[in-house]
Amino acid sequence: MSRHFEWTADDLRAIVVRFGADFYEKLRRHLDMCAEQWSLTSLRLIPSFSANVVFRCASPKYGPAVLKFGRPADIAAEFHTLRQYNGKRFCSVYEADLENGILLEEAVKPGTPLRNEPSLDNRLAVFCSLFEGLHIEADEAERFPTYTGWVDRIAEYMSRRRDCAELARHMQKAKDICLSLSAVYSRRMLLHGDFHHDNMLLAENGTYKIIDPKGVVGDPVFDVPRFVLNEFDEEITEETRRKINKILRVLGQKLRIPETVLKRCLYVETAMGACWSVEDGASPGEYPKLIKTVAFTEAIMNA
């Protein structure tokens, strides 16, 4: 048992299912090590196990903080991204153990996600204000994966899957589109890589701060579609189509990116996200909904 945190049976089960028993045992050991090394108290698990295991905590040196455990490669990319931005629109990073995949970061207070903003126009305004002028050239770009590399890798993976040929076809088409886009939009800038509503948090001064960068190199146009994708409704309807077209029109105008380019980027991102779901273990029963979502963005692109 941890000396600094009392695990529940549900916590343990969720972490083991998502990350494996070895990760849990390593996490438990390193949690005590970090708490003692950085004098952390009031550890509280955030019950969301997507890419990382995250705790809120208190630090006598930094105040409210977030302690994050994940894959060392992913944590290293996030660390180097946050270090390079050095607090500019992003949360600050305080401490790190990159070998073991651990970060101690600023806790944004109150930390209300942009998703909670009821007005679509306001959500778009916040996104555009954060996006404009955000992207910078990456120091030591070789530290980071590339967006086209992400696309190439998942396309190659899907080509070997024989149980979801329709998604594999979409992913190959998305790869071809991404390559044609990157020939024109070829800047090698440091991207967030997961720039959506839940990674934009309201701070005490009334401005939004950005958290959880993936750290990936590519043209800024590829940092737009994840936000659009998170505006999809649970069920895709005609109203959804109208809303997404409005979003693309507004973003195209405000960000000065052709709407046709944004539509193509959205198709690439949607296909990649659906295929990542397959890679992460989505059941065959989930494939029709994934295909429907990708086909929806294909239709928007072709309209």
C-alpha angles and dihedrals in degrees: 000000000000117000091214106038134037110222120211123216089247092053092050093047094048094049094046092049093048102037108013135252094278091056091050094051091048091047093052092052095045093046090064091044093053094044090055098038094049097030093239122177139175094041112191123179117231102220098226117105107182110122101340144021108243134192131187112221145157126251124194089214101043107019120221109018145169122232114203132191123190147124109325093232092051093044091049091053091050092047094051091046094051092044092052093049089045095199097319100145089325130092114261125254116224111178137000144191099192096177090062097034099249131143134180110203143171115280108225111224128242083002098196107172121235087242088076092061104104097203117083090201090055092048090052092048092052093047093049092047091054094042098050110093093354102118121086135178112273118246107226092003090192088075090070136064118241127239092234087050090056090052094046093050097051092043090054091047093050091049087066095050111095096182100067108038094157093059090044089055091051091048093052090050090048090051092053091049092047091052092050091048093048090053088064101027095047107148114133101220132153107263130194091227096201101047103163140127099279091054093057110076130186112243128207092260091061096255127109124248126202123233139180103031114187091207109226133158122236145096116312091241087075091060093064107066099063088066091050092047090056090058091066116116122238089253119034111235139159087270089056090053091051092048095049092047090051091050092050091048093050094045091047091054098043097041094038093233118135111257090228089059092051090051091053092047090051091053091050093049094046093049091048093049092050091050091048087056089055091049090049091057108272109172122244087250088065095052097085092058092047091050091047091054093049091046089052092058090043089056091049089050093050097043 
